[in-house]
């Protein structure tokens, strides 16, 4: 029996990619939460939303849900991204 190990990294250069700077604080921030739509995300993201607002002082939490949990987010779902300071993407089973 043989074992084949696959490398999931992209073959192209990632030199142009730069991660966004961390927020100094979530106080007054506008946060988006993107769910894959599975029912397991509901209680987790409910708790996360409370934590972001009550503990960390986020101004708003916008909840978004993809129509197909196994596909990329639909066109238009992230149209308001300019209004958010951060986005949390999550999955649930």
Backbone as a printed PyTorch tensor [residue, N CA C, xyz], in Angstrom:
tensor([[[  0.8420,  -1.1790,   0.0000],
         [  0.0000,   0.0000,   0.0000],
         [  0.8880,   1.2430,   0.0000]],

        [[  0.5270,   2.2200,  -0.8140],
         [  1.2880,   3.4700,  -0.8390],
         [  0.3930,   4.6110,  -0.3960]],

        [[  1.0100,   5.6460,   0.0800],
         [  0.3050,   6.8280,   0.5590],
         [  0.7700,   8.0160,  -0.2520]],

        [[ -0.1740,   8.7150,  -0.8700],
         [  0.1720,   9.8950,  -1.6550],
         [ -0.2130,  11.1350,  -0.8650]],

        [[  0.7270,  12.0320,  -0.6500],
         [  0.5020,  13.2720,   0.0730],
         [  0.3330,  14.3910,  -0.9550]],

        [[ -0.7710,  15.1230,  -0.8720],
         [ -1.0340,  16.2280,  -1.7880],
         [ -0.7870,  17.5490,  -1.0880]],

        [[ -0.1940,  18.4740,  -1.8160],
         [  0.0740,  19.8100,  -1.2930],
         [ -1.0620,  20.7300,  -1.7460]],

        [[ -1.8970,  21.2420,  -0.8180],
         [ -3.0570,  22.0510,  -1.2080],
         [ -2.7330,  23.5130,  -1.5140]],

        [[ -1.4840,  23.8970,  -1.4430],
         [ -1.1500,  25.3000,  -1.6770],
         [ -1.2380,  25.6340,  -3.1610]],

        [[ -1.4970,  26.8930,  -3.4240],
         [ -1.6080,  27.3790,  -4.7990],
         [ -0.2210,  27.4560,  -5.4100]],

        [[ -0.1330,  27.0830,  -6.6830],
         [  1.1680,  27.0870,  -7.3550],
         [  1.6470,  28.4870,  -7.6830]],

        [[  0.7510,  29.4290,  -7.8240],
         [  1.1140,  30.7900,  -8.1970],
         [  1.7870,  31.5450,  -7.0750]],

        [[  2.3340,  32.6650,  -7.4130],
         [  3.0090,  33.5060,  -6.4350],
         [  1.9900,  34.2350,  -5.5670]],

        [[  2.2620,  34.3340,  -4.3060],
         [  1.3900,  35.0670,  -3.3950],
         [  2.0450,  36.3600,  -2.9280]],

        [[  3.0600,  36.8000,  -3.6630],
         [  3.8010,  38.0000,  -3.2920],
         [  2.8750,  39.2150,  -3.2210]],

        [[  1.8980,  39.3190,  -4.1230],
         [  1.0140,  40.4840,  -4.1650],
         [  0.0010,  40.4900,  -3.0190]],

        [[ -0.1910,  39.3620,  -2.3600],
         [ -1.1580,  39.2810,  -1.2770],
         [ -0.6060,  39.9160,  -0.0110]],

        [[ -1.4330,  40.7090,   0.6350],
         [ -1.0450,  41.2990,   1.9090],
         [ -2.2500,  41.2360,   2.8450]],

        [[ -2.0660,  40.6470,   3.9840],
         [ -3.1530,  40.5430,   4.9520],
         [ -3.5440,  41.9330,   5.4430]],

        [[ -4.8150,  42.0970,   5.7460],
         [ -5.3020,  43.3710,   6.2820],
         [ -4.7130,  43.6040,   7.6640]],

        [[ -4.5320,  44.8380,   8.0070],
         [ -4.0290,  45.1850,   9.3340],
         [ -5.0720,  44.8200,  10.3920]],

        [[ -4.6060,  44.3920,  11.5370],
         [ -5.5200,  44.0810,  12.6430],
         [ -6.1570,  45.3490,  13.1640]],

        [[ -7.3870,  45.2200,  13.6210],
         [ -8.0550,  46.3480,  14.2610],
         [ -7.4630,  46.5330,  15.6540]],

        [[ -7.2540,  47.7520,  16.0340],
         [ -6.7360,  48.0220,  17.3740],
         [ -7.7720,  47.6750,  18.4280]],

        [[ -9.0410,  47.8070,  18.0790],
         [-10.1400,  47.5510,  19.0030],
         [-11.4010,  47.2550,  18.1930]],

        [[-12.3260,  46.5500,  18.7980],
         [-13.6290,  46.3110,  18.1660],
         [-14.6590,  47.3490,  18.6140]],

        [[-14.2620,  48.2300,  19.5120],
         [-15.1540,  49.2850,  20.0170],
         [-15.6470,  50.1390,  18.8540]],

        [[-16.9620,  50.1680,  18.6610],
         [-17.5710,  50.9620,  17.6040],
         [-17.4480,  50.3650,  16.2050]],

        [[-16.8970,  49.1760,  16.1040],
         [-16.6770,  48.5560,  14.7920],
         [-17.9710,  47.9750,  14.2180]],

        [[-17.9960,  47.8880,  12.9010],
         [-19.0940,  47.2660,  12.1730],
         [-18.5530,  45.9420,  11.6350]],

        [[-19.1150,  44.8420,  12.1380],
         [-18.6100,  43.5070,  11.8480],
         [-19.6450,  42.7410,  11.0280]],

        [[-19.2000,  42.0410,  10.0040],
         [-20.0630,  41.1440,   9.2430],
         [-19.7220,  39.7140,   9.6340]],

        [[-20.7380,  38.8700,   9.6930],
         [-20.5530,  37.4570,   9.9910],
         [-21.1660,  36.6770,   8.8330]],

        [[-20.3380,  35.9110,   8.1330],
         [-20.7800,  35.1390,   6.9750],
         [-20.8620,  33.6670,   7.3430]],

        [[-22.0580,  33.1290,   7.2720],
         [-22.3110,  31.7290,   7.6040],
         [-22.4210,  30.9020,   6.3350]],

        [[-22.0200,  29.6330,   6.4240],
         [-22.2050,  28.7560,   5.2750],
         [-23.6470,  28.2580,   5.1880]],

        [[-24.4640,  28.5620,   6.1670],
         [-25.8830,  28.2300,   6.1080],
         [-26.2870,  26.9480,   6.8090]],

        [[-25.3470,  26.2010,   7.3350],
         [-25.7160,  24.9840,   8.0520],
         [-26.2480,  25.3590,   9.4330]],

        [[-27.1660,  24.5380,   9.9370],
         [-27.8490,  24.8950,  11.1820],
         [-26.9040,  24.9940,  12.3790]],

        [[-25.7630,  24.3210,  12.3380],
         [-24.8140,  24.3850,  13.4410],
         [-24.2070,  25.7550,  13.6490]],

        [[-24.2930,  26.6200,  12.6530],
         [-23.7170,  27.9560,  12.8020],
         [-24.6160,  28.8800,  13.6190]],

        [[-25.9020,  28.6030,  13.6560],
         [-26.8470,  29.5360,  14.2860],
         [-26.5320,  29.7840,  15.7630]],

        [[-26.4510,  28.7580,  16.6140],
         [-26.1660,  29.0490,  18.0280],
         [-24.7750,  29.6410,  18.2470]],

        [[-23.8000,  29.1990,  17.4600],
         [-22.4500,  29.7390,  17.6150],
         [-22.4120,  31.2180,  17.2510]],

        [[-22.9870,  31.5770,  16.1000],
         [-22.9510,  32.9680,  15.6790],
         [-23.8570,  33.8520,  16.5250]],

        [[-24.9110,  33.2940,  17.1190],
         [-25.7180,  34.0650,  18.0750],
         [-24.8530,  34.4570,  19.2700]],

        [[-24.0920,  33.4920,  19.7750],
         [-23.2080,  33.7630,  20.9170],
         [-22.0850,  34.7180,  20.5230]],

        [[-21.5300,  34.5420,  19.3290],
         [-20.4690,  35.4300,  18.8590],
         [-20.9730,  36.8600,  18.7310]],

        [[-22.1630,  37.0310,  18.1820],
         [-22.7330,  38.3710,  18.0360],
         [-22.8960,  39.0490,  19.3950]],

        [[-23.4410,  38.3190,  20.3710],
         [-23.5760,  38.8800,  21.7360],
         [-22.2170,  39.2770,  22.2890]],

        [[-21.2280,  38.4210,  22.1160],
         [-19.8810,  38.6840,  22.6240],
         [-19.2750,  39.9270,  21.9670]],

        [[-19.4210,  40.0400,  20.6620],
         [-18.8680,  41.1910,  19.9450],
         [-19.4830,  42.5040,  20.4220]],

        [[-20.7840,  42.4960,  20.6530],
         [-21.4770,  43.7250,  21.0590],
         [-21.3230,  44.0000,  22.5540]],

        [[-21.6340,  43.0130,  23.3790],
         [-21.6750,  43.2290,  24.8320],
         [-20.2900,  43.3060,  25.4700]],

        [[-19.3570,  42.5070,  25.0090],
         [-18.0310,  42.4710,  25.6280],
         [-17.0280,  43.3840,  24.9360]],

        [[-17.1080,  43.4350,  23.6120],
         [-16.0940,  44.1630,  22.8570],
         [-16.5850,  45.4870,  22.2840]],

        [[-17.8630,  45.8210,  22.4820],
         [-18.3740,  47.1280,  22.0910],
         [-18.5720,  47.3640,  20.6040]],

        [[-18.7220,  46.2880,  19.8280],
         [-18.9900,  46.4730,  18.3940],
         [-20.2850,  47.2590,  18.2270]],

        [[-20.3140,  48.1480,  17.2480],
         [-21.5040,  48.9650,  17.0030],
         [-22.6030,  48.1450,  16.3460]],

        [[-22.2370,  47.3590,  15.3430],
         [-23.2200,  46.5290,  14.6420],
         [-22.5980,  45.2010,  14.2480]],

        [[-23.4630,  44.2070,  14.1060],
         [-23.0780,  42.9150,  13.5490],
         [-24.0800,  42.6050,  12.4470]],

        [[-23.5890,  42.4700,  11.2330],
         [-24.4260,  42.1410,  10.0860],
         [-24.2830,  40.6610,   9.8020]],

        [[-25.4180,  39.9430,   9.8010],
         [-25.3870,  38.5000,   9.5590],
         [-25.6910,  38.2260,   8.0900]],

        [[-24.8520,  37.4150,   7.4700],
         [-25.0010,  37.0170,   6.0770],
         [-24.9840,  35.4960,   6.0010]],

        [[-25.7560,  34.9330,   5.0730],
         [-25.7880,  33.4840,   4.9110],
         [-25.7090,  33.1280,   3.4340]],

        [[-24.7790,  32.2600,   3.1050],
         [-24.6610,  31.7780,   1.7370],
         [-25.8450,  30.8720,   1.4150]],

        [[-26.2310,  30.8240,   0.1550],
         [-27.3300,  29.9640,  -0.2810],
         [-26.8860,  28.5050,  -0.4110]],

        [[-25.6220,  28.2890,  -0.7610],
         [-25.0920,  26.9390,  -0.9550],
         [-23.8500,  26.8040,  -0.0910]],

        [[-23.9040,  25.9420,   0.9090],
         [-22.8030,  25.8530,   1.8680],
         [-21.4890,  25.3890,   1.2500]],

        [[-21.5400,  24.7110,   0.1040],
         [-20.3000,  24.1940,  -0.4800],
         [-19.7540,  25.0510,  -1.6170]],

        [[-20.3940,  26.1680,  -1.8910],
         [-19.9660,  27.0400,  -2.9920],
         [-19.4790,  28.3760,  -2.4440]],

        [[-18.7320,  29.1180,  -3.2500],
         [-18.3280,  30.4630,  -2.8260],
         [-19.5510,  31.3570,  -2.5930]],

        [[-19.3570,  32.4330,  -1.8760],
         [-20.4560,  33.3810,  -1.6250],
         [-20.9880,  33.9120,  -2.9500]],

        [[-22.2920,  34.0740,  -3.0110],
         [-22.9360,  34.5350,  -4.2340],
         [-22.5350,  35.9770,  -4.5550]],

        [[-22.6030,  36.2870,  -5.8430],
         [-22.3540,  37.6620,  -6.2790],
         [-23.3380,  38.5760,  -5.5580]],

        [[-22.8560,  39.6680,  -5.0590],
         [-23.7140,  40.6280,  -4.3820],
         [-23.8020,  40.4480,  -2.8730]],

        [[-23.4610,  39.2720,  -2.3520],
         [-23.5820,  39.0360,  -0.9080],
         [-22.6450,  39.9420,  -0.1170]],

        [[-21.5270,  40.2680,  -0.6930],
         [-20.5320,  41.0840,   0.0080],
         [-20.4800,  42.5140,  -0.5210]],

        [[-21.5480,  42.9500,  -1.1720],
         [-21.5870,  44.2990,  -1.7570],
         [-21.3700,  45.4150,  -0.7380]],

        [[-21.7430,  45.1920,   0.5030],
         [-21.6180,  46.2210,   1.5330],
         [-20.2900,  46.1510,   2.2880]],

        [[-19.3410,  45.4020,   1.7700],
         [-18.0750,  45.1840,   2.4730],
         [-17.3610,  46.4790,   2.8460]],

        [[-17.5390,  47.5310,   2.0740],
         [-16.8920,  48.8080,   2.3840],
         [-17.3730,  49.3940,   3.7050]],

        [[-18.5450,  48.9740,   4.1620],
         [-19.1100,  49.4950,   5.4180],
         [-18.6090,  48.7460,   6.6450]],

        [[-17.9850,  47.5990,   6.4620],
         [-17.5670,  46.7630,   7.5860],
         [-16.1020,  46.9860,   7.9110]],

        [[-15.7850,  46.8790,   9.1880],
         [-14.3940,  46.9510,   9.6230],
         [-13.7450,  45.5700,   9.6320]],

        [[-14.5820,  44.5280,   9.7310],
         [-14.0660,  43.1510,   9.7730],
         [-15.1640,  42.2050,   9.3350]],

        [[-14.7530,  41.0150,   8.9020],
         [-15.6910,  39.9700,   8.5250],
         [-15.2370,  38.6730,   9.1450]],

        [[-16.1590,  37.9310,   9.7320],
         [-15.8970,  36.6210,  10.2770],
         [-16.6350,  35.6170,   9.3970]],

        [[-15.9250,  34.6440,   8.8570],
         [-16.5480,  33.5940,   8.0480],
         [-16.4750,  32.2960,   8.8240]],

        [[-17.5680,  31.5460,   8.8240],
         [-17.5700,  30.3120,   9.5950],
         [-18.4340,  29.2440,   8.9830]],

        [[-18.1670,  28.0210,   9.4370],
         [-18.9190,  26.8710,   8.9710],
         [-19.5120,  26.1410,  10.1580]],

        [[-20.5100,  25.3590,   9.9100],
         [-21.1110,  24.5870,  10.9850],
         [-21.6990,  23.3090,  10.4520]],

        [[-21.6590,  22.2730,  11.2430],
         [-22.2660,  20.9910,  10.8740],
         [-23.1410,  20.4980,  11.9850]]])
